[in-house]
Amino acid sequence: MEQNPLTRRRFVVYLAAFSGLAGTALQTELFSSSRAWAESTGPVDEPVRQSMVRMARLLYPHDALTDEVYAGVLDSVLSDAAGSTEFERQLESTASALDRQSGGSWHRKGALEQIAAMRAIEAEPFFVAIQNQVCAGIYNGQAFWKHVGYPGPSKGFGGYLRRGAGEIDWLPGEK
């Protein structure tokens, strides 16, 4: 009998299915974050910022996540790399390449055109660097963990034998 290992694709499908079950009030509570990112004047100009937030959403789409969460991930990476302009240059390079690939303002194109432009540059080192940072930022974020029911690392609580085993309440019939 062949076992179905949990692949990245299956994990994302499970998450998408779960996000459909979560109530709107819960999603709003978990993923509403400060709008300070929109009011702050960071090192990246606004068109680049909008493009990168849109790209992050297209790469890792979750309806329950607001644009503020995606922007917060980018801000977090920028603040972690304070004093270094490498990530900022990667953001600007990616935004420029997307504009070139789409023949104009990438941010204003439709989703299919945006995805086509992203596919054209997906092997570029600057694109891969941003993709990796966004992936790590979203899936390592505590708001996302709460959304999928992951209570966080259990090491500080004695491991999963003392915390976590038997606490599954999100599967049908497990109450």
N, C-alpha and C positions, 0 to 999 in steps of 0.2 A: 504494500500500500504506500502510495506516495504522500509525503507530508507537504503541507503548504507552508513554507517558511514565511515569516513576517518580513516582507520586502518593503522598501521605502514607498513604493506605489500603493501597496495594500494599507500601510500605515496611514497614508494621506487619504485614501478612500474611507477608512474607518473614521478618521477625524472629520471628514466631510459629512459622513452619515450622522455622526454624533452632533455636529454643529446644527444639523437640521432638526434634531430633537430638542436642543436647548431652547428655552423660552427667550423671547425678545428682552424681557426685563433682566434676565440673568446675563444675557450678552451685553446689554447696555451697561450693567453694573460692572462686569468684569473688564470690559474693553474700553470704557470711556476714560480717556486720560486728559490731562491738561491740554488746553489749546495754546499753551505758552510757546510751543514749537512754531506755530504759525505767526506769532507776534515777534519772535526773536529774530534778530538779524545776525545770522551765522556767517561763516566764511564762504558758504556756497550761495550763489545768487538764486533768486526765486524760480526762474525757468528750469534751471538744472535740478533744483530741489523737487519741483513738481514732477519732472520727468522721472527722477529716481524713485519717488514714492509710487508713481504709477507702475514703473518697472518692477518694483518689489511686490506690488499687489498682483501683477500678472505672473510673476515667477512662483509665488506662494499664495494662491488665492484662498482667502477665508472670508466669507461674508460677515462673520461675527467680528472680525478685526476692523477697526476703523483706520482711516488714513493716518490718524495721529499715532497709532501703534507702529505703523511702518516708518513714519517720519522719526519717531522716537528711537527706533533701531538705528537709523542712519545717524541721528544726532549722537547716540551713545558711542558709535564707532568713531565719529569725528572727535568727540571729547576724550575718548581713550587714546586717540592718536594726537592729542594736543601737542603743539610744537612741531609736528611733522605734517607736511602738506601732501604726503603721498596719496592718502585715501581721497583727499579733496581733488587731486589731479585725476585720480581714477574715475571719480564721479563726473568730472567735466569731460574727460575723454569719452566716456560711455555716452553721455548726453550728446556730444558732438557727433559721434559715430552713428547714433540712432537717428539724428536729424539728417545726416548725409544719406543713410540707407533708405529713409522714407521720402526723401526729396523735399524736405521742408521741416516744419515744426512737428516733430514726432509726437509730442504731447497732445496735439490737436487732432491726430489721425484716429481712425476707428481701431477697435481692438484687434481685428484681423491684420491690418496693416502694421500695427505696433508689434504684434507677435512675429510677423514676417521679418521685420527689421531686427528684432532681437535674435532671431534664428540666424540671420546673416552674420552677426558678430559674436555669437555665443562662444566661439573658441578663442576669442581675443583675451589676453591675460587680464586686462583691466575689467572686462565683463565678468570673468570667472572670479576675480577677487571680490567684486561687489556681491555677486551671487552667493559666494560662501559666507560673507559677513552677514548678509541679510538672513540667510538660512539659519545660521547659528543664533543670531539675535532674536528671531521670532520663536524658534522652537526651544530655546533655552530661557525664554521669558516666563516669569511667574504668572503673569496674566493668562498666557496660553495654557500653562500647566493647570490652572484652576478651571479653565474652560473644558479641558479633556478629563478632568477628575484626577490628575496626578498630584498627590499631596507634597511632592518634593522628595529630596533625598531622605532616607530613613536612618542613616548612620548615627546621627545625633540623638535618635530616639530608641536605640537598641537594635536596629535592623528591622527587616520586614517580618520576622517572626513575632516581634512584640508590637509592631505597628505596620499595618498595611495588609497583612494576610487576613482574608475574610472581610475586608472592608469594601468589597465591590458592590456598589449599589446602582450602577448604571447599566448592568446587563438585565435583559428581560428575565423575570422570575427570580432575581437575586435581591431580595429585600429583607 
